[in-house]
Amino acid sequence: MLNRILLIVAISAFMTTACLDSGETPTKDGPSENKAEAEAKTGDDPVDKVQASDAGICGNEFYPIDTSVERKYKETGDVSAKYELSQETTGEDSFSEVREFESGMKITVNWLCTEDGLRTAEFNSSADFSKGAFKMATLESSGVTLPKEWAEGKKWQAVYKVKGELSAGPVKGSADGTVTVNSKIVSLKDSVKVAGGEFEAARVDVEIKMDLSMRGRKIPSRPMKMSNWYSKDVGLVKQTASTQFGKTGIEYTGKK
């Protein structure tokens, strides 16, 4: 059962950020703050109406920062859902994204901008099930989620030091360790057709490895793999993940 919990955590964390979803535990009142989040907030007041051409160090042709638009997406899998994504700058080298679902739930994800590319500041997530829950928080992060320079065959990595709390029937305790996200650009010119249109997109294959221990014992888990497609001046247009428990995905449906 623990393997399934860890897989659900990995999927939900990546999916909610739409590219590595390290993000916040979904709430209707807004996200809580931890050390990694505080580091992401380097500015004072948000700077409004920033477009990709004005994004500075945060500029990325395959993942544009544009606070003047809202992008619409739908999730597919065990539970279908629709949400709108908006962006807001929080400093010269940071920004945040809010995913607002039809249910009213909002998920906020913080990003950091570096000379090498963009990185989600947290790999935080949670899994609730009938007899318990697993909650994960990020203590430190390093590396890159999306690179500054894109080229076919390019590889990169992001690493998160995490701590989790597990309550599953008689099993209770803390787990800590690392989550490693390995990415590779497979193609720069895939043809992708989704509800939001037809795009030429870069395909990025991702493998997420969770190396966690509880009470001095390593928790067995299998790497999770997924593919993401990014189109210039749009961002994520498609995401698919196939696991032993089924398939999930995200699809771009247009701008609001």
N, C-alpha and C positions, 0 to 999 in steps of 0.2 A: 504493500500500500504506500510506503514511503517513497518508492520510486515514482509512483503515479503522482504523488503530491508535488515532488520536485519538478516533474515534467510540466505539470499545470502551472507552477510558479514561473518556470522559464518561458513558457508560451505567453502567459498573460503579461509578463514584464516586457517582453519584446513586442508583442502585438499592440499594446496600448501606446507605445511610443512610435509605432509605425516604422521603426527601423532598428530599434534595439530596445525596445521599450523597457527600458529601465524607467520607472516612473513612480508615481505616487499610488498609495492605496486609494482606490476610488471612494470618494465621499461626496455628499451633497453640500457640505459646509466648506470645502476647500482642503488643500493639503496641509499636513503638518510639516515642520521644519526640522532638519537634522544638520549635522556638520557639513556634509557634502552640499546640501542646499544652500547653506549660508555662504560657502565659498563661491557658489555660482552667482550670488547677488552682489556684484561688484559696483553697481551704479546706485544712484539715489532715486530719481524719478524716472519712470519709463519714457523712452523717446518714441513718439507716435509717428505713424505714416512713413515707415522705413520700407523702401523697396529694395529688390535684390541688388541693383546697381549702386546703392548707397550703404550696403551692409558692412563695408570695411573688412576687418579680419574675419567676420562671420560670413562673408560672401562665399557662396558655393553654387556653381552653375547647375548641379544636379539636385541640390536641396536649397532652393532660394528662400531667403527671408523676406517676407512681404507682409507688413502689418495692415495693408490696405484691403486685403481680400480674406475671405473665409473659404476653405476648401471642404468639400463634402465627401464622405466615405461611407461605405457599408462593410460590415464584417459578416463573414459566412462561416458556418461550422455548426457545432452543437447548438449554439444560441446565435441567432441573427440579430444585428443591431445596426443603427445608423448614427453617425455623429458628424459634427462640424468642427474643423480644426482652425484655430486662429493663433497668430504669433504676436509676441510683444518683446521689444528689446528691453533688457534690464541693465545694460552697461555696454561699454565699448567691446567687451569680449565675452558677452553672454546674452542669451535670450531665453524666453520661455514659450511653451506651447500649451494651449488649453483645448482639450477635446470635450465637447459638450454633446451628450447623448440625448436622444429623444425623451428618455425617461427623466431628464433633469440632472442626471449625474454628471459631474465634471471631473476630469483627470488633468492635472498639471504636470508637465515634464520640463525640467530645467536642462539647458544646454550650455556647454562651455566652448569657446572658440580659441583655437591655437593656430600657430603657423603651419602645422601639419594637417589640420582639418577640424572637424566638429566632433564633440564627444558629449553624449548624454551624461549628466553629472551623477546620476544614481541608477542602480539596478535594484529598485525597490518594488516589491510586489507582495501579494497575499493570495492564499487559497483557502476558501471556506468549504467544508464538507460536513456530512451529517453528524459526525461525532468529534469534530474538532476544527482546528485551523492551523495554518502555517503562515507566519508573517516574516518578511525579509527586509532588512534595512542596509544601506550602503554606508561604510565607514570611510573608504578611500576609493578613488578611481584614477586610472591613468590610461594613456593610449588614445586611440582614435575610433570613433564610430563611423564617420564618413570622411574620406580623405580630401585634401585640398586639390590635389592633382589626380585626374582619372585616366587610367590607361589599362587596356586589356591585359589580364594576367597579374595585375597589381594585387598584393596581399598586405593586410595590416591586422592589428589586434587592439582590443580594449580589455582591461583587467579591472575587476571590482573586488575589493575586500568587503565581505558582507558578514552579517550576523542575523541569525534567524531564531524564531521562537516557535516551537512545535507543541501542539496539544492534540493528540489523536488517541482517544480512549485512554488506555492505561499508559501510553507513551507520552511523556512530557519532558521538556528540556530545551536547552539552547544548542544551536548548531552554528558553527562559524567556519570560514574558509574563503575561497575565492571563486568568482565566476569569470571565465575567460571566453571572450567572443572573438572568433577568428573569421575574417571576411576575405573574399576574393572576387575581383571583377572578372566574370566569365565572358561577357560580351558588352560592347558599347552600342550595338545597333540591333537589338531585338525589336521585332514588331509586336506591339501589345494592343489589344482591343478590349476596352472596358466600357462600362456604362457612360463614363465621362468623355469618351472619344477614342481615336486611334493615335498611338504614339510610337515614336522611335525611342527606345529606352535602354539604359544600361542595366544589365542583370548582375546582381551581387549575391553570391551564395554565402551563407552564414552557418557557422557551427558554434553552438553554445555548450561549453563544458562547465559543469558544476562540481567543484572539489570541496565538499563539506565534511566536517567531522562532528560527532556528537559523543560526549563523554569519552573522548580519546579514541573513538572508533570511527573509521571512515564510512561515510554513507554511500552505498553503491548507487550509481546513476549512469544513465546512458546519455551521450551527447545528443542534442537536438539540432536538426538541420532545417533550414528554410531558404527560400529565394525571395529577393526583393527586386523590383524593377523601378528605376528612377528616370524621369524624363527631364531634360533641360527646361528651365524656367517654370516647371510645375512641381517637381519633387516626386514623392512616392506615388506611383499609379497602380501598383499591384504588389501583393505579397501572398505567398503560399507557404504552408508548413504541413508536412506529412509525418505523423507519428504512429506509434503502435495503437493509439487510442482514437485515431481518426484524422481528418484533414480540416484545416482552418485557413482562412484567408482574409485579405483586405482588398478593396477595390475602390479606386477613385471614381466619383460620380459627377464631378463638376465643381464649379464655383457658385457661391451663394450670390 
